[in-house]
Amino acid sequence: MRRKYALNITILNVCAILNGTAMGNFWLKQAYARLGEPQVRSLSTHVTADVTIVGGGYLGLWTAIPIKERSPSLKIAVVERDLCGAGASGRNGGFVTSYWAKYLSLHKICGTDEATRIAKSSAEAVLKSAHSAGRMP
């Protein structure tokens, strides 16, 4: 079951005019056809936030959501150059993987304990993502 978020996270577009990259995005076109055009505010005035996240891709949004869930009273602003999901996050093939495949490289860089911690944490993040997307119970 998919969760619906009513988290009141402010999404700000730092460009007054969209540069058009989002409109060439296959996934966004499908979403717009189904849900309508997004309402994005241009960053043209002073905005106050407790937490400001730069970038509205997977990392930015997946950072904003748990912060808001843990502290609902915080004002969170996500600042994005174009539209959320219009950058590299919106153009990928939908693959989410852990760092276990890179364990040997991690081990060389930071040792056994830290490499293991990173690989385990990334695997947990993959499962959390799948669960949040409704792909797992």
Order of alpha helices (4+ residues) and beta strands (2+ residues): beta-alpha-beta-beta-alpha-beta-alpha-alpha
